[in-house]
């Protein structure tokens, strides 16, 4: 593959305090072969809202900082100045990412790369080059879910971000363990794709929240995503109510001790998902029961779960693909939530049992002993950080291993 053009997709809202450090971060990259496409955005009605007017003025500061930058190739999409902002019927970070990526898709070559970032995230100097190298070596791969790590200062929010990150890593490790195609962590600050894949997937859907999750899910359905590059994005661990779920809302709920939206689903429920996926081939020939039937029956408006797919897909391969598309990442999450409703086992107990079952030979014995009395509300932050770091280390290993075991796709 020849030279790739690289486009950095950056949505900005109320980020003037972070713009300078981000521009410095981008200037420090060990490549200058990229163009930054920024959408500074807000609802136009905020200009007349006393509670939101500060964001409007902050966005104007960001516009000036971006336009005054002389060291980077920056294209600014103004969706914040009076008369330029979102209407009440559409808007938010989902629309901002879509506008940026659509602009890139309209102006780029199919082999070019889109790297999605956020203004409050630190990217080490090797970040862009590592992503570009991945796509050069793996031109058949549609997208990339990039490793991440929230920096903590052991302050009042550290317990919250550690708890949330442990939840995310536990989820991903189980999804990779069962070799599920939807094993990704969706962070808009740490994902990338080729322009070809963006077009093939139909582009990013601008949902109110979770646009990164739905986009990566679309990439899985139309191709394959990678999990491993030898670099890490470092997102901010700040409070934010801009979207209805994700890091910011999790921290806001966590302050009040509400982790009901981010529980540790029992690892045995992931096994049920694995068993269901393993039966897709046999389901083409026989109407056999699967561990997820009771849930899927409630999600389907048709009389049967699998029969409509048998009628539409006449060979095993396409039928299996259709089953994977039907039981997608969203359905899997809904299944896990439904199974968890009546689960009274504390998250700490589930985590301790999980580590004893799958990592007893790998984990430090001292940490394993600490986990017997793990309490997310009371345990020393050092213990929570060691747990997060252990899961992070194991996740990096398994990300790289899974990538390698996909048949050496880079060869």
N, C-alpha and C positions, 0 to 999 in steps of 0.2 A: 504494500500500500504506500502511496506517495505522501506528500505533505498534507497534513490535516489542518484546516482552520478551526480554531477553538473559540467558542463563545461562552462567556461567563454570564449566567442568568441571575440577576440580583434584584429581588423585590425590596423596596425600602418604604417604611412608614415609621415616623417618629424615631429616627435612627441617627440624628445629627451628631450625637455624642460618640457614635461608633464609626462614622464614615472615615474620619482621618486615619484611625488605626487600621481599618480595613484596607484603605488605599495604600498605606504603608506596607501592609501584609502582601498585597498584590504586587507592589513594586519590588518586594524582596523575593518573589518567585524566581527560580533559576531558569526561567524562560520568559521571553517577552512576546511570544507568538500567540497572543490571544486578544480578543476584543471583549470589553465589558458592556453588556446591555442591561440598563437599569430602568426599572419602572418605579418612580416615586409616586405613591398612590394614597388616596383617601376618598371618602364620599364627599361629593361636592356640597351637600347640605351641611357639612361640618363647619363651613365658613359662617354659618348663622347659628351655630350651637355653642353656647358659652362654655360647656364642658369639654368641647372638642377643639376649640379654636387654637389651643396651645399646640396641638398636633399639626394643624395647618401651618402655623408659623415655623414649627420645627422642620416640616417638610420643605419649606422655602429655604431654610438654612442648608438642608441636604442638597437641594437643587444647585445652590451656589457653589458648595464645596465640590460637587461632582463636575460642574461646568467649568470651574476654575482649575481643575486638575490638568496639568500639562504633561505629566509623565506617562499617562495611560491612554489607550484608545478607548474612549467611552462614548457610547450612544445613550442619550437620556430620553426616556419616554415620560412625558409630563402628564400624569393623571392626578395632579394635586392642585394646580393653580386654579383660581376662580374660573368656573365655567368649564374646566377640563376634567374634574374628578368623576368618580363613579356615580351612576344614578342609584336610587334607592333599591332598584330591582336587581342590580348586580354589583359586585365589588368584593374587596377583601384580597388576601394573599393568593387565593386560588386564581382569581382573575388576573392578578398581577403576574403570576408565573406564566399563565396561559398567554397573555399579551406578549410577554418577552419571548417565550418559546415559539409562538406563532410568527413573530417578527423574524427570528433566526431562521425558522423553517422556510419562510418566504424568500430569504436572501442568501441562504447557504447552499453548499453542495451536499449531496446525500451522504457523503463520507465524513462530513464535518461533525464536530463534537459539541454537545451542550453540557456544561457543568453548572449545576444548580448550587448556589451558595446563599448564605444569609449574612447580613451586615454585622451581627453580633457574634460571629464565629471566627476563631483563629485557624488559619491554614498555614502549615509549615512550608518552607521554601520549595520542597520537592513535590508539593501537592499536585499542581497542574500537570507537571511532567509525568508524574506517576500515573495519572488518569489517562493522559494521552498515550503513553506507552502501552497501557492495558488495551486500548482500542486498536492500536496499530498491530499488536500481537494477536488480537482476538477479534477480527473484523466480523465474525459471524455472531458475536454476542450483541444483544440489543441495548442493554443498559447495565448499570453498575450501582450497587448499594455499598457505600464506602464506610469503612470502620470509623467509629466516633468515640469520643471520651469527654464527658463533662468535667471541666476543671472545677475544683472545689477549694475554698479557702478556710474550711472548717469554721464557718460562721453559722448564723441562724438558719440559713437555707440549705446547708450541707446535708443535714439529715434527710431533708425532703428529696433533694436531687439524687442522693445515693439510693434512697428507697425506690424512686422511679426508675433509675437506671438498672437497678437489680431486677426489677420487674421486666424491663425490656430485654435484658440479656437472658434471663430465665426463659422467656417466651421464645426467643430466637434459637437458643441452644436446643430446646426441645423440638422445634420445627426442623432444624438441621438434623437432629438425631433421627427423626423419622423420615428423613430424606424427602420432605415435602417440597413441591415446586414453589410454594409461596413462602419460602423461608427467607424473608428479608426484614430489615428494620427500616421503616419509612421515615427518613428525615430529609426535609427539603433542603437542608444545609449540607447534605452529604449524599448526593445522587448525581448520576450523569447518564447520558444516552447519546446514541448517534442520531443524526438528523434523519437518516433512513428509517430507523426504528420509531422515531417520533411520528413521522408521517404514516408509517404502516399501522401504528396503534390507533391512529385517529386523533392524536394530540392529547394534551392535558385537559381533563374535565374540570371546570372551575367550580367545584363544590364549595360549600360554606367552610368546611374544615376537612382535613385529611386528603387534600388534593395530591399530596406526595404518595400516600398509601394507594389511592385508586390509580394513580399513574403507573407506579411500579407493578401493580396488579395487571394493568393492561399490557405492560411490556412482557410479563410472564406469559400471558395468553397469546401473544403474537410472536414470541421469540424466547429468549433466555437471558437472564440477568446474572452477572457475576457478583461475587461477594468479597473478592480479595484484591487489594492493591497494597503495596508496602508503605502506606501513609495513613494518617489519621486526621479527621476533622475534629476540632475542639469547640463544640457549641457552648453558648452561654447558659448558665443555670439561673435564669431570672424569671420573675413572676410576669405573666402576661395573660390578658383575657381577650386577645384578638381573635382567637379561634375557640371552638367548643371542646376540643380535646387535643392532647399533646403535652409537651413539657410544661408550658406555662399554666394551663388549667390544672394539670396534675399537682403542681406545687400549691396552687391556690386551694384546692380541695384538701391537700395533705396538711396544710396548716391547721385545719379543723379536724384532723384525724380521719378524714374520709378517703379511704383507698378502695372503695367498693368498685370503682371503674377500672382499677388496675390491680386485680388480685393475682395470686399465684395459682393458676389452674393446675389441678393435680396431674402429674406426669402420666398417670394411667389413662387420662382422657386423650392425651396426645397419641397414645398407643391405639386407641379406638379409631382415630383419624388415619393412622398408618394402616391399620387393618382394612379399613374401608377402601383406601386407595389401592391396596394390593389386590382387591377383588374386582377391579374394573374390567380386567381382561375376561374373567369368567362371567361377569354380568352380561357380556355381549351375547353369550350363548344361553345362559340360564338366569332365571329370575330368582336369585338367591338373596338371603337376608344379609345386611351389613350393619355394623354397629351404629351407623348414623341414620338408619332408615326412619326411626321414629321422629327425629328432628327434621330431616329433609321432607318427610311427608307433610309436615306442617308448613313448610316453605313453598310447596308446589300447589298450583291451582289446578293441575291436571289430575286425572284419576290414578296415574302411576308415576313413579319417580324416574325409572330408567326406560320404560317402553317408548316414550316419545323420542328418546335419543337413538334407540335401536331402529326406529322407523326412518330416521333422518340420516343415519350414518351406517353404511353397509359393510364396512370393513373394521377389523378390530382396532387398528391404529387410530383411525379417526374417531371411533367410538370412545376410546380411552381418553383422547384429547378432549372430546366434548364433555366427558365426565369430569375431567380436571377443571375445565372452564366452569362447569356447573357448581362444583364444590370448591369455590374459590376462596381467597384469603378472607373475604368478608364473611362467607358462610361458615368457615372454620372458626373464626372468632365468635360468631353468634352461637355456634354449637358449644364451644367451650364455656361461654357465659351461661347458657341454659343449663348445662351440666353442673355448673358451679353454684347455682342458686341455693340448693339445699346442702351445700358442703359446709360443715361447721368446723373443719380442721383449720386451725390458724395458719396464716401464710408462713410464719416462722417454722412451724412443724413440717409443712410441705417442703420448704426449702431444705431443711436439715435432712429429711428423708431422701430427697432427691440427690443431694450431694453424697450421702452415705451409699446410695445405691449405684450411682454412676461414676463417682470420683473419689471413692474412699482411698484408693491407692495413689492418687495424685495430689490430694489436698494436704496441706500442712496439718499435722496431728493437733497442734495447738489450736489452730483455727477451727478444726472440726469439733474439738471439745468446747470451744466458745459458742459454737452454733447450737449446741444442745440447749443452751439457755438464751438463745437469740430473741431479742425483743426490739422490733423496729422503732419503738417509741423511747426505749430506755437504754439499750445497749450502747456502749462507748462508740463514738464516731470512728475511732480507729478500727474497731471490729467490722463496722459496716463498710468502711473503705477497703479493708483487706478482703472482705467478701466480694465487693464490686471488682476489685483488681484481679482476684482469682477468676471470676467469671469472664472478665475482659480478656485475660490471658488465654483461657480455654476457648473463648469465642474466636480469637485471632487464629489459634491453631486449627480449629475446626472449619473456619472460613477458608483458610488456605488449603486444608486437606480436601474439603469438598470440591473446591475449584480444580485441584489437581486430579481428583478422582473422576471428574466429569469426562475423562477420556483424553486428558492432556489437550484441552481445546485450543491451547496456544501453539499447537504443533501442526 
